[in-house]
Amino acid sequence: MSSRKNWRPATKLIHSGTTRSQFGETSEALYLTQGYLYESAESAEARFKGEEDGYIYSRYANPTVSMFEQRMCDMEGAEDARAMASGMAAVHSAIACQAKAGDHIVAAKALFGSCRWIVETLMPQYGVEFTLVDGKDMNAWKNAVRPNTSIFFLESPTNPTLELVDIQAVADLAHENNAVLIVDNVFATPMYQRPMELGADIVMYSTTKHIDGQGRCLGGIVLGTEEWINEKLHEFFRHTGPSMSPFNAWNFLKGLETLPVRVTQQTASAGKIAEHLALQKSITKMIYPGHESHPQAEIAKKQMSGGSTMICFEVEGGKSSAFKFINALETIQISNNLGDAKSLITHPATTTHKNLSDEDRAEVGITDGTLRLSVGLEHQDDLLEDIQMALDCIS
Ligand SMILES: *Cc1c(COP(=O)(O)O)cnc(C)c1O
């Protein structure tokens, strides 16, 4: 298997984890198989006992999926990983495999909608308590700790308001309390933030987003130490079956090869668009982690090595103005997805975050005028012209 620790990220994303069949294919092979054959009954017995290496069943492991897991481990600096069918399968597995009745989870309020549902609605059904805090406020994290706190969970930058959480500070707090920190690193991408280097114990991704990058496959991954995966995740994963399809893993391997060029280009365009939006009178708020106006620019500098492909901004005039703006766009399209080669815009209050109460929405900073833009790979001048046209429509 190709693997070299001192490769730079772009090289790891092309070569790490590759295994080749007897044909010596250039591109990673797609092993579209459910099962595997054994040379003999003795061999089958040995494999089931764990005395012989080899694949058993693709719910547990598959060669194409293994290549993807290994490449992600090398990129992230993680010891082990399990790829999953979606980002939500990854979040659910990372939490459910270790939380026991009587445990307590502390999580940031500003979480991806379904993540919040798992913490607030699903886990309490199994006797797991929770406290949601303002992720920006370290005192709120500290005050939420209870003797039974076992999991800290956060996302940074957050969706959709691109607020940051000090990952290192929360990791230290978790460890002082014998708890683990899970970080959802989707918005930062593996290019711009390495939560494990900041002390996170478990990192997860929806690979549906930038890792695919071209809007094709759903997927997720959970990365952690070998010990945590062996002791907590492995059996849960084998028996509950959230496994990633080999076809999707093959797409994600291809996606990783181009991740740096895509994310770099999308970030460069996003930076330009953010600058432009910051100057507009009809834009009452603009949040971009790479812009000096970001309220937590210090934390951005400390834990992120790049800006973002995402921009959050508020148009003057509330919902009707926001709708008018996005309906006027021609190149940028309306979608709740993100991280795509196509630029996509969302009105969170009526779509991705419509299930939050008005109060909860206000608390995480989403107003009726808030828009979330995922910047794609179109020529940046086409995007700027499109935005200018929409701005002209509302002013
Ligand atoms: C999309 C997303 C998820 C869920 O991933 P799916 O692949 O859609 O299941 C979780 N967290 C964040 C931050 C996301 O953007």
Ligand as a Chemical Component Dictionary entry (heavy atoms), coordinates in Angstrom:
data_LIG
# 
_chem_comp.id                   LIG 
_chem_comp.type                 NON-POLYMER 
_chem_comp.pdbx_formal_charge   0 
_chem_comp.three_letter_code    LIG 
# 
loop_
_chem_comp_atom.comp_id 
_chem_comp_atom.atom_id 
_chem_comp_atom.alt_atom_id 
_chem_comp_atom.type_symbol 
_chem_comp_atom.charge 
_chem_comp_atom.model_Cartn_x 
_chem_comp_atom.model_Cartn_y 
_chem_comp_atom.model_Cartn_z 
_chem_comp_atom.pdbx_ordinal 
LIG C1 C1 C 0 -24.110 17.830 5.197 1  
LIG C2 C2 C 0 -23.638 17.852 6.582 2  
LIG C3 C3 C 0 -23.863 16.771 7.443 3  
LIG C4 C4 C 0 -24.651 15.551 7.030 4  
LIG O1 O1 O 0 -24.092 14.877 5.952 5  
LIG P1 P1 P 0 -24.937 13.988 4.919 6  
LIG O2 O2 O 0 -23.881 13.417 4.043 7  
LIG O3 O3 O 0 -25.897 14.864 4.229 8  
LIG O4 O4 O 0 -25.630 12.927 5.732 9  
LIG C5 C5 C 0 -23.363 16.861 8.733 10 
LIG N1 N1 N 0 -22.686 17.953 9.153 11 
LIG C6 C6 C 0 -22.464 19.012 8.349 12 
LIG C7 C7 C 0 -21.723 20.177 8.878 13 
LIG C8 C8 C 0 -22.920 18.997 7.040 14 
LIG O5 O5 O 0 -22.704 20.061 6.249 15 
# 
loop_
_chem_comp_bond.comp_id 
_chem_comp_bond.atom_id_1 
_chem_comp_bond.atom_id_2 
_chem_comp_bond.value_order 
_chem_comp_bond.pdbx_ordinal 
LIG C1 C2 SING 1  
LIG C2 C3 SING 2  
LIG C2 C8 DOUB 3  
LIG C3 C4 SING 4  
LIG C3 C5 DOUB 5  
LIG C4 O1 SING 6  
LIG O1 P1 SING 7  
LIG P1 O2 DOUB 8  
LIG P1 O3 SING 9  
LIG P1 O4 SING 10 
LIG C5 N1 SING 11 
LIG N1 C6 DOUB 12 
LIG C6 C7 SING 13 
LIG C6 C8 SING 14 
LIG C8 O5 SING 15 
# 
